[in-house]
Every structure is written in structure tokens, then in C-alpha cells.
Amino acid sequence: MNGSITRITDPFNPSKVWVVKHYGCGNYYVNQEVCGRQFNHRYVRVTLRHLRDVLFERS
């Protein structure tokens, strides 16, 4: 399962980056980097709708 990784800078905190993995099967996983270090130990599975609502609509 190869996937693509996208990094999105948080609009309210420039030291926080959202790391989004998208796999070919359609699943999305999210994690955070704060000051260049991974915040959580694992990625959390989310829906595309959640990504749109939380990451893109609030800016």
C-alpha cells in the first residue's frame, strides 16, 4: 500500500504541521509535527470529510 504524504501548515500556529497520508485504497491518516518533531506515535485514521471540515474550512 504505497501512499502519498502531504504536509499542511496550521494557519493559526506556524510551528505546527499536519501530516496527511493518503493511500491508494482511499484511506486517510493524520498526524502532527510540532517544531519539526512528530507529536503522536501513530497516525489516526480520518475521513475525507473530516479533513475538509477541520483542516481546510477553518482557515
TORFIMAR-640844 format. One record per residue (C-alpha): x, z, y; residue in one letter. Coordinates in steps of 0.001 Angstrom, whole numbers, plus 500000, padded with zeros to 6 digits. Example, Ala and Ser with C-alpha at 12.3 -4.5 7.8 and 13.67 -1.06 7.14 Angstrom:
BEGIN
<<512300 507800 495500> 'A'>
<<513670 507140 498940> 'S'>
END
This chain:
BEGIN
<<500000 500000 500000> 'M'>
<<502023 498743 502933> 'N'>
<<500633 499663 506304> 'G'>
<<501311 499251 509969> 'S'>
<<502246 502129 512258> 'I'>
<<501150 502279 515898> 'T'>
<<502267 504868 518436> 'R'>
<<499879 505662 521308> 'I'>
<<500992 507859 524209> 'T'>
<<498463 510519 525133> 'D'>
<<497076 509796 528633> 'P'>
<<496963 513497 529574> 'F'>
<<500315 514610 528135> 'N'>
<<503139 512035 528167> 'P'>
<<505262 514122 525785> 'S'>
<<502572 513771 523073> 'K'>
<<502341 510592 520994> 'V'>
<<499584 509821 518471> 'W'>
<<500961 508080 515373> 'V'>
<<498323 505933 513654> 'V'>
<<498885 504382 510221> 'K'>
<<496581 501563 509135> 'H'>
<<496673 500479 505514> 'Y'>
<<495532 497153 504098> 'G'>
<<492682 498848 502218> 'C'>
<<491138 499813 505589> 'G'>
<<492099 503485 505780> 'N'>
<<493450 505067 508963> 'Y'>
<<495680 508144 509101> 'Y'>
<<496718 510055 512235> 'V'>
<<499483 512487 513111> 'N'>
<<501058 513702 516354> 'Q'>
<<504564 513716 517708> 'E'>
<<505349 516236 520436> 'V'>
<<508653 515753 522248> 'C'>
<<509758 513358 519500> 'G'>
<<509082 515732 516600> 'R'>
<<506288 515386 514092> 'Q'>
<<503684 518093 514748> 'F'>
<<501846 518259 511397> 'N'>
<<503403 517976 507954> 'H'>
<<500857 515440 506761> 'R'>
<<498716 512693 508137> 'Y'>
<<494949 513220 508476> 'V'>
<<492559 510500 507336> 'R'>
<<490130 509405 510053> 'V'>
<<487596 506644 510575> 'T'>
<<487991 503772 512995> 'L'>
<<485014 505092 514944> 'R'>
<<486751 508460 515395> 'H'>
<<489888 506711 516651> 'L'>
<<487892 504745 519201> 'R'>
<<485952 507792 520379> 'D'>
<<488863 510211 520629> 'V'>
<<491922 508146 521481> 'L'>
<<490636 505172 523403> 'F'>
<<487410 506241 525121> 'E'>
<<488694 509399 526762> 'R'>
<<491345 507720 528908> 'S'>
END
